Amino acid sequence: MSQDLSLAQNHAFQLACTLMVPVTLFAVDGHFGVLPSDELDDADVDVIHEFDPHEIRPAR
């Protein structure tokens, strides 16, 4: 868990690209966490963003 949103976003993006699976960035009690989306299992968390490596477009 991290208290820094930008750090959590970076880790979520890198994890999605490394594992090549969608990952979810979520918040719980002021902390941010990252899990593969299929492992979240309807937990009581606030979803911030889902990173899907298959929807990433190349930079222009």
C-alpha positions as CSV (number, residue, x, y, z in Angstrom):
1,M,0.0,0.0,0.0
2,S,1.1,3.5,-0.7
3,Q,0.0,7.0,0.3
4,D,1.4,8.5,-2.9
5,L,-1.1,8.4,-5.8
6,S,1.4,9.1,-8.5
7,L,3.7,6.3,-7.3
8,A,0.7,3.9,-7.1
9,Q,-0.3,4.9,-10.6
10,N,3.2,4.3,-11.9
11,H,3.4,0.9,-10.2
12,A,-0.1,-0.1,-11.5
13,F,0.9,0.8,-15.1
14,Q,4.2,-1.1,-14.9
15,L,2.5,-4.1,-13.3
16,A,-0.2,-4.2,-16.1
17,C,2.5,-4.1,-18.8
18,T,4.7,-6.7,-17.1
19,L,2.0,-9.2,-16.4
20,M,-0.1,-8.3,-19.5
21,V,-3.3,-8.5,-17.5
22,P,-5.7,-5.7,-16.4
23,V,-4.8,-4.3,-13.0
24,T,-6.9,-2.1,-10.7
25,L,-5.7,0.8,-8.7
26,F,-7.9,1.2,-5.6
27,A,-8.0,3.2,-2.4
28,V,-8.7,2.0,1.2
29,D,-8.5,4.2,4.2
30,G,-6.4,6.8,2.5
31,H,-3.9,4.3,1.1
32,F,-3.6,3.1,-2.5
33,G,-3.1,-0.4,-3.7
34,V,-2.8,-2.4,-6.9
35,L,-4.1,-5.9,-7.7
36,P,-4.8,-7.8,-10.9
37,S,-8.4,-7.0,-11.7
38,D,-9.6,-10.6,-11.5
39,E,-8.3,-10.9,-7.9
40,L,-10.2,-8.0,-6.5
41,D,-13.4,-10.1,-6.0
42,D,-15.9,-7.4,-5.1
43,A,-13.9,-6.1,-2.2
44,D,-15.1,-3.0,-0.4
45,V,-12.6,-0.6,-2.0
46,D,-12.8,2.7,-4.0
47,V,-11.7,1.9,-7.5
48,I,-9.5,4.7,-8.9
49,H,-8.6,3.3,-12.3
50,E,-8.2,0.1,-14.2
51,F,-5.1,-0.3,-16.4
52,D,-5.5,-2.6,-19.3
53,P,-2.3,-3.3,-21.2
54,H,-4.2,-4.4,-24.3
55,E,-5.8,-0.9,-24.7
56,I,-2.6,1.1,-24.4
57,R,-2.0,3.1,-27.6
58,P,1.5,4.1,-28.8
59,A,2.6,7.7,-28.3
60,R,2.2,9.9,-31.4
